[in-house]
Amino acid sequence: MPAADHPEPATPDLDWRDGTIPVSRRFDDPYYSLAGGLDETRHVFLSGNGLPDRFRDGFHIAELGFGTGLNLMAVLLAHRGAEQLHYTSFEAFPLSAGAIARALAAFPEVAAFAPSFLEQWSQGARILRFPNLTAEIVTGDARATLPVWPGKADAWFLDGFSPAKNPELWSPDLMAEVARHTSPGGTFATYTAAGHVRRSLEAAGFTVTRRPGYGRKRHMTAGWL
């Protein structure tokens, strides 16, 4: 699908590894695991948050780092019930529809939802509607947009670029905002096991656990409020 006619704010420069994996030049980091992005999402973000078993009507997922939308696609694939879900993602550097289409083409499983997503995205929509799920993509710096967000999440996907390369998205202040926008008993999961991230989440009020990571990563982090 061609790139959107609507201009994208601060669209990131990309390289393509093996022709299919987008790598941000700004952060020198791939958008998903080189060992398999969809399987990584299922291991880290779905299983790490106890999903889809916790889905119920009105369940709200929030995310730092929308990227290619692969995590959203994984949620849509996992959601088999009639419950209405909500999904809010915070993204500072939204990709064009063309770049997202190229990235998602590597995952034939998402073909049931990708065309609808790409059609809406290419038209400039940032509230995306699917059967039994509505997603809102909040563009801009999460340090400014999350504090004024009126919602609370039942599960968080913390999926920014590496803390070593994008420290702003893992700061203690932002992790405190994540906690402030989490429902009682809500959870988070992230691929990183960086000690300063775990300590910031603990300081924010989360009970934090280290779990086996995906692929070559020995550990990941998950927890609950």
C-alpha positions as CSV (number, residue, x, y, z in Angstrom):
1,M,0.0,0.0,0.0
2,P,1.4,3.5,-0.8
3,A,2.5,5.8,1.9
4,A,-0.1,8.1,3.4
5,D,-1.0,11.3,1.6
6,H,-1.2,13.1,4.9
7,P,2.3,14.2,6.2
8,E,3.5,12.4,9.2
9,P,5.1,14.4,12.1
10,A,8.8,13.7,12.6
11,T,8.8,10.5,10.5
12,P,11.9,8.5,11.4
13,D,14.6,7.5,9.0
14,L,14.9,3.8,8.5
15,D,17.3,1.2,7.3
16,W,16.0,-2.3,6.4
17,R,17.8,-5.4,7.7
18,D,17.4,-8.4,5.4
19,G,14.9,-6.3,3.5
20,T,12.1,-6.8,6.0
21,I,13.2,-5.6,9.5
22,P,13.0,-1.8,10.0
23,V,15.9,-0.3,12.0
24,S,15.6,3.2,13.3
25,R,18.6,5.4,12.3
26,R,17.7,7.8,15.1
27,F,18.1,5.1,17.8
28,D,20.2,2.6,15.9
29,D,17.8,-0.1,17.1
30,P,15.4,-2.5,15.3
31,Y,11.6,-2.2,15.7
32,Y,11.3,-5.8,16.8
33,S,13.4,-8.9,17.5
34,L,15.6,-10.1,14.7
35,A,14.7,-13.6,15.9
36,G,11.0,-13.2,15.2
37,G,8.9,-10.2,16.0
38,L,5.5,-11.8,16.4
39,D,6.7,-14.6,18.6
40,E,8.6,-12.0,20.7
41,T,5.4,-10.0,21.2
42,R,3.5,-13.1,22.3
43,H,6.2,-14.1,24.7
44,V,6.9,-10.7,26.2
45,F,3.8,-8.6,26.0
46,L,0.9,-11.1,25.9
47,S,2.3,-13.8,28.2
48,G,4.0,-11.2,30.3
49,N,0.7,-9.6,31.1
50,G,-1.3,-12.9,31.4
51,L,-3.1,-12.3,28.1
52,P,-5.5,-13.2,26.5
53,D,-6.8,-14.9,29.7
54,R,-7.5,-11.6,31.4
55,F,-9.5,-10.1,28.6
56,R,-12.9,-8.8,29.7
57,D,-15.3,-6.2,28.4
58,G,-13.7,-2.8,28.7
59,F,-10.2,-4.2,29.3
60,H,-7.6,-1.5,28.4
61,I,-4.1,-2.0,27.1
62,A,-1.7,0.9,26.9
63,E,1.7,1.0,25.2
64,L,4.8,3.1,25.0
65,G,6.1,2.8,21.5
66,F,3.6,1.9,18.7
67,G,6.2,1.2,16.0
68,T,4.9,-0.9,13.2
69,G,1.7,-1.8,15.1
70,L,2.8,-5.4,15.4
71,N,1.8,-5.6,19.1
72,L,-1.7,-4.4,18.2
73,M,-1.9,-7.0,15.5
74,A,-0.9,-9.7,18.0
75,V,-3.7,-8.6,20.4
76,L,-6.2,-8.7,17.6
77,L,-5.1,-12.2,16.7
78,A,-5.3,-13.3,20.3
79,H,-8.7,-11.8,21.0
80,R,-11.3,-14.5,20.2
81,G,-14.1,-13.4,22.5
82,A,-16.9,-10.9,22.1
83,E,-15.5,-8.5,24.7
84,Q,-14.9,-4.9,23.7
85,L,-11.2,-4.0,24.3
86,H,-9.5,-0.6,24.3
87,Y,-5.9,0.0,23.2
88,T,-4.0,3.2,23.6
89,S,-0.4,3.6,22.3
90,F,2.0,6.6,22.7
91,E,4.3,7.2,19.7
92,A,6.6,10.1,19.1
93,F,7.8,9.1,15.6
94,P,4.9,7.5,13.7
95,L,5.9,5.4,10.6
96,S,4.3,5.9,7.2
97,A,1.7,3.5,6.0
98,G,4.2,2.3,3.4
99,A,6.9,1.5,5.9
100,I,4.4,-0.3,8.2
101,A,3.0,-2.3,5.2
102,R,6.6,-3.4,4.3
103,A,7.3,-4.5,7.9
104,L,4.0,-6.3,8.4
105,A,4.4,-8.2,5.1
106,A,6.9,-10.4,6.9
107,F,4.1,-11.8,9.1
108,P,1.5,-13.6,7.0
109,E,-0.6,-14.3,10.2
110,V,-1.6,-10.7,10.5
111,A,-3.2,-10.6,7.0
112,A,-6.7,-10.8,8.5
113,F,-6.2,-7.3,10.2
114,A,-3.4,-5.6,8.4
115,P,-5.4,-4.3,5.4
116,S,-8.0,-2.6,7.5
117,F,-5.3,-1.1,9.8
118,L,-3.3,0.2,6.8
119,E,-6.3,1.6,5.1
120,Q,-7.3,3.6,8.2
121,W,-3.7,4.6,8.9
122,S,-3.0,5.8,5.3
123,Q,-6.1,8.1,5.6
124,G,-4.6,9.8,8.6
125,A,-6.8,8.1,11.2
126,R,-5.3,7.8,14.7
127,I,-8.4,6.2,16.2
128,L,-8.5,2.8,14.6
129,R,-11.6,0.6,14.7
130,F,-11.7,-3.2,14.5
131,P,-14.3,-5.8,15.5
132,N,-14.3,-5.8,19.3
133,L,-11.4,-3.4,19.7
134,T,-10.8,0.3,19.4
135,A,-7.2,1.7,19.3
136,E,-6.1,5.2,19.8
137,I,-2.6,6.2,18.7
138,V,-1.4,9.3,20.7
139,T,1.4,11.0,18.7
140,G,4.0,13.2,20.4
141,D,6.5,12.9,23.2
142,A,5.1,10.6,25.9
143,R,6.7,12.7,28.5
144,A,4.1,15.4,27.5
145,T,1.2,13.3,26.3
146,L,1.0,10.6,29.0
147,P,0.7,12.9,32.0
148,V,-2.4,14.5,30.5
149,W,-4.0,11.2,29.3
150,P,-7.3,10.7,31.2
151,G,-7.2,6.9,31.0
152,K,-6.0,4.0,33.1
153,A,-4.7,0.8,31.7
154,D,-5.2,-2.8,32.9
155,A,-2.0,-3.9,31.1
156,W,1.0,-2.0,29.8
157,F,3.3,-2.9,26.9
158,L,6.6,-1.0,27.6
159,D,8.1,-1.2,24.2
160,G,10.3,1.8,23.5
161,F,13.7,1.4,21.9
162,S,16.5,0.2,24.1
163,P,17.0,2.1,27.4
164,A,20.6,2.6,26.5
165,K,19.6,4.3,23.2
166,N,16.3,5.9,24.2
167,P,16.7,6.7,27.9
168,E,13.9,9.4,27.9
169,L,11.2,6.7,27.5
170,W,12.4,4.8,30.5
171,S,13.0,7.7,33.0
172,P,11.8,7.4,36.6
173,D,9.4,10.2,36.0
174,L,7.8,8.5,33.1
175,M,7.6,5.1,34.9
176,A,5.8,7.0,37.7
177,E,3.3,8.2,35.1
178,V,2.8,4.7,33.9
179,A,2.0,3.6,37.5
180,R,-0.3,6.6,37.9
181,H,-2.2,5.5,34.8
182,T,-2.5,1.9,35.8
183,S,-5.7,0.4,37.3
184,P,-5.4,-1.3,40.7
185,G,-4.1,-4.8,40.0
186,G,-2.9,-3.8,36.6
187,T,0.3,-5.2,35.0
188,F,3.2,-4.3,32.8
189,A,5.7,-6.3,30.7
190,T,8.8,-5.3,28.9
191,Y,11.6,-7.0,27.0
192,T,14.3,-5.1,28.9
193,A,15.8,-6.3,32.2
194,A,17.9,-3.2,32.7
195,G,18.5,-2.6,36.4
196,H,17.6,1.1,36.4
197,V,14.3,0.4,34.7
198,R,13.4,-2.3,37.3
199,R,14.3,0.1,40.1
200,S,12.2,2.9,38.6
201,L,9.2,0.7,38.2
202,E,9.6,-0.5,41.8
203,A,9.9,3.0,43.0
204,A,6.7,3.8,41.1
205,G,4.8,1.2,43.1
206,F,5.0,-1.9,41.0
207,T,6.0,-5.4,42.2
208,V,8.7,-6.3,39.7
209,T,9.8,-9.8,38.6
210,R,12.5,-10.9,36.3
211,R,11.4,-13.7,33.8
212,P,13.1,-15.6,31.0
213,G,13.5,-13.5,27.9
214,Y,12.8,-14.2,24.3
215,G,15.4,-15.5,21.9
216,R,18.9,-14.6,22.9
217,K,17.8,-12.3,25.7
218,R,18.2,-14.1,29.0
219,H,15.7,-12.0,30.9
220,M,12.7,-9.7,30.6
221,T,10.7,-7.8,33.2
222,A,7.1,-8.0,34.3
223,G,5.1,-6.9,37.3
224,W,1.8,-5.7,38.8
225,L,0.5,-2.8,40.8
